[in-house]
Amino acid sequence: MMTIGAAAAAAHVTAKAVRLWEAKGLLPATGRTQAGYRSYSAADVEVLGFIRQAKALDLTLTEIKEILDLQRHGAVPCSRVTELLDAHIETLDRTLHDLSRLRQSLDKARISARDSQRSGEEAIICHIIEGAD
C-alpha cells in the first residue's frame, strides 16, 4: 500500500488529479490508514496509468469512467473504446477540414489586403476584413 503522493508519482500524475478522479468515480474510494491518509494499491496505480493514457488520447473523464465501469462489471470494453476513438477521429477530421477552409480564407484576405494597399483603396473601417468572404 502507498500514499497518494507515491501512487501519483508511480502513475506519472499529480496527487490533485488522483483526488479529482477519485471524486468523479473513476477510481474507487480507497482505504485509509489509521492516521486517515488515503492508501493505494498497485492495482490502483494501474488504473491511474490507464486514465492518464486515455486522457492522452483525448478521451473525456465521462468516457473513461464508462470504459472503467464496463470493465468493472465484467465486460471487455475494447469495442466501446474503438467506437469512442472513431468518434474522436471524426471530430478531429472535421476540425482539420474547418481549419483548412479558414486557412484558405485567411490567405485570400491577406492577398486582398496586399492588393488593396497597393491600389490605395479606401474602406469604412478596414478593407482587409470588409473584402473577406
Backbone torsions as a table, in degrees:
resi	resn	phi	psi	omega
1	MET	NA	149.0	-177.4
2	MET	-141.0	162.1	179.0
3	THR	-75.2	169.8	179.2
4	ILE	-61.6	-39.1	179.5
5	GLY	-63.7	-43.2	179.9
6	ALA	-68.1	-41.3	178.9
7	ALA	-64.8	-43.4	179.1
8	ALA	-61.7	-45.8	179.8
9	ALA	-62.3	-41.5	-179.6
10	ALA	-64.4	-31.1	-179.5
11	ALA	-94.6	-0.9	-179.6
12	HIS	62.1	44.0	175.3
13	VAL	-133.5	176.2	178.4
14	THR	-93.6	157.6	175.5
15	ALA	-62.6	-34.1	177.4
16	LYS	-61.0	-42.1	177.9
17	ALA	-63.3	-41.3	179.6
18	VAL	-60.7	-45.5	179.0
19	ARG	-61.9	-42.8	179.6
20	LEU	-62.8	-48.2	-177.7
21	TRP	-64.9	-34.7	176.4
22	GLU	-67.4	-43.7	179.9
23	ALA	-63.0	-33.2	-179.6
24	LYS	-83.5	-3.3	176.7
25	GLY	86.9	9.6	177.6
26	LEU	-75.0	-30.0	179.5
27	LEU	-120.1	127.2	179.6
28	PRO	-59.9	150.8	177.1
29	ALA	-55.9	134.9	-176.5
30	THR	-93.8	166.6	174.8
31	GLY	-71.1	169.9	179.2
32	ARG	-126.3	147.8	174.8
33	THR	-76.1	172.8	177.4
34	GLN	-61.5	-27.7	179.1
35	ALA	-82.6	-4.2	177.5
36	GLY	94.0	4.0	178.9
37	TYR	-79.8	145.6	175.1
38	ARG	-64.5	147.2	-178.8
39	SER	-129.2	123.0	-175.0
40	TYR	-114.4	148.3	179.3
41	SER	-102.9	173.5	175.8
42	ALA	-62.0	-35.5	177.7
43	ALA	-63.8	-38.5	176.8
44	ASP	-62.8	-39.8	178.9
45	VAL	-63.7	-37.8	177.2
46	GLU	-63.0	-41.7	178.1
47	VAL	-64.6	-42.4	177.7
48	LEU	-59.6	-42.4	177.3
49	GLY	-63.3	-40.1	177.2
50	PHE	-61.5	-45.4	180.0
51	ILE	-61.1	-44.6	179.4
52	ARG	-58.7	-45.6	-179.1
53	GLN	-67.0	-38.7	178.9
54	ALA	-65.1	-39.3	177.0
55	LYS	-65.0	-34.9	178.1
56	ALA	-64.8	-23.9	175.5
57	LEU	-89.0	7.9	177.2
58	ASP	72.8	20.3	173.8
59	LEU	-74.3	144.2	179.6
60	THR	-79.7	163.7	177.4
61	LEU	-62.3	-35.2	177.3
62	THR	-63.0	-44.4	179.0
63	GLU	-65.0	-41.4	179.7
64	ILE	-64.6	-41.5	177.9
65	LYS	-61.6	-40.8	178.1
66	GLU	-59.6	-44.8	179.6
67	ILE	-62.6	-47.4	-179.5
68	LEU	-63.5	-39.5	178.3
69	ASP	-63.6	-40.5	177.2
70	LEU	-59.4	-46.8	-178.9
71	GLN	-63.6	-41.8	-178.5
72	ARG	-67.7	-22.5	177.9
73	HIS	-96.0	14.1	172.9
74	GLY	91.8	0.4	179.1
75	ALA	-87.3	156.0	172.3
76	VAL	-95.3	109.8	-170.4
77	PRO	-83.4	8.0	-173.5
78	CYS	-61.0	-36.0	179.3
79	SER	-66.7	-37.3	177.3
80	ARG	-67.8	-39.0	177.1
81	VAL	-60.1	-43.2	178.4
82	THR	-59.8	-44.0	177.9
83	GLU	-60.1	-45.1	-179.9
84	LEU	-63.8	-42.9	179.2
85	LEU	-64.9	-39.8	176.7
86	ASP	-60.1	-41.6	178.9
87	ALA	-64.6	-39.9	178.1
88	HIS	-66.9	-38.1	177.7
89	ILE	-63.9	-42.9	177.1
90	GLU	-59.1	-45.5	178.9
91	THR	-62.4	-43.6	178.7
92	LEU	-62.7	-42.9	178.4
93	ASP	-61.4	-42.2	177.6
94	ARG	-63.0	-43.0	180.0
95	THR	-63.1	-43.9	178.8
96	LEU	-62.5	-40.6	178.1
97	HIS	-63.0	-46.2	179.3
98	ASP	-63.0	-39.8	177.9
99	LEU	-66.0	-36.8	177.4
100	SER	-63.8	-43.1	178.1
101	ARG	-64.7	-40.0	177.2
102	LEU	-62.8	-42.3	178.7
103	ARG	-59.1	-42.6	178.2
104	GLN	-62.7	-42.1	178.8
105	SER	-64.0	-41.3	178.1
106	LEU	-64.7	-41.1	177.6
107	ASP	-61.0	-44.5	178.8
108	LYS	-62.6	-43.1	179.7
109	ALA	-63.4	-39.8	-180.0
110	ARG	-66.5	-42.5	177.4
111	ILE	-63.3	-44.0	178.5
112	SER	-61.1	-40.7	179.4
113	ALA	-63.3	-44.5	179.6
114	ARG	-62.0	-44.2	179.8
115	ASP	-65.5	-39.3	179.9
116	SER	-67.7	-37.6	178.7
117	GLN	-64.2	-38.5	179.2
118	ARG	-65.4	-37.7	-175.8
119	SER	-85.9	-8.8	-179.8
120	GLY	72.5	21.6	-179.4
121	GLU	-58.0	137.6	178.9
122	GLU	-95.7	154.6	179.9
123	ALA	-140.3	159.7	177.7
124	ILE	-67.4	-47.9	179.2
125	ILE	-122.3	-64.7	-179.7
126	CYS	-153.1	115.0	-176.8
127	HIS	-63.6	-20.0	179.5
128	ILE	-62.9	-46.6	-177.9
129	ILE	-84.6	-36.5	-179.0
130	GLU	-61.9	-32.6	-178.6
131	GLY	-89.9	-3.5	-177.4
132	ALA	-78.6	134.7	175.4
133	ASP	-136.9	NA	NA
